[in-house]
Amino acid sequence: MTDQQVRDAIRRENTVTSQPYCRENKIATGTDKARWKLRNKKFRHRDFLASSIRNKIKGLGPGIQYALDALRDDPEGPAVLAYVIHGRWMASCNTTLGDGSSCVGVEVVDPDDPVFMCLSCFNLANNGKLAPVDFPAGQYKDDIEEILVSRPLILTRGWLPHQGETLVNLIGENIEHGAPVSDRLLEYYEGMGGGG
């Protein structure tokens, strides 16, 4: 892409994106979306379902009592893996349905409240209980976020650990496409054998 094509893509993305809460210089969470909607007063009752997992469940109301009951318990069972798509922390449901197919539920998750409830099957494989979310630990998570938010296009802010993607891969992509990389992460990249 030429510089002008990148500028045009950024301008288009910033004017027509359906995820304006992703513009901040961080990887977005469901809580960020709820805050943006409240701050801008552009919300409907249903928009609260797009906030944190806990707020989504509360928004369902008493009609789904077992989901509300799940809020009282600590997360249990097998963890779901967090990944980043279009600048948002996400996790996919790990339920296998009776016919052998997988549930296709995907939810925005939050590292500050690492719980998962699939709103498609309500964690059927986990007996309706909240599941823990496996985020990368400490500085590794911060480094991933630093690399991704330095990319000018939200659509390129992705990290897929379940496909073997590592921090070294992300740094290499930034270098290849001319996105900024801090000296500290460049040193880490070279120390891990990247670029050579």
Secondary structure, 3 states (H helix, E strand, C coil): CCHHHHHHHHHHHHHHCCCHHHHCCCCECHHHHHHHHHHHCCCCHHHHHHCCHHHHHHHHCHHHHHHHHHCCCCCCCCCEEEEEECCEEEEECCCECCCCCECCCEEECECCECEECCCCCCCHHHCCCCEEEECCCHHHHHHHHHHHHCCCCHHHCCECHHHCCCHHHHHHHHHHHCCCCCHHHHHHHHHCCCCC
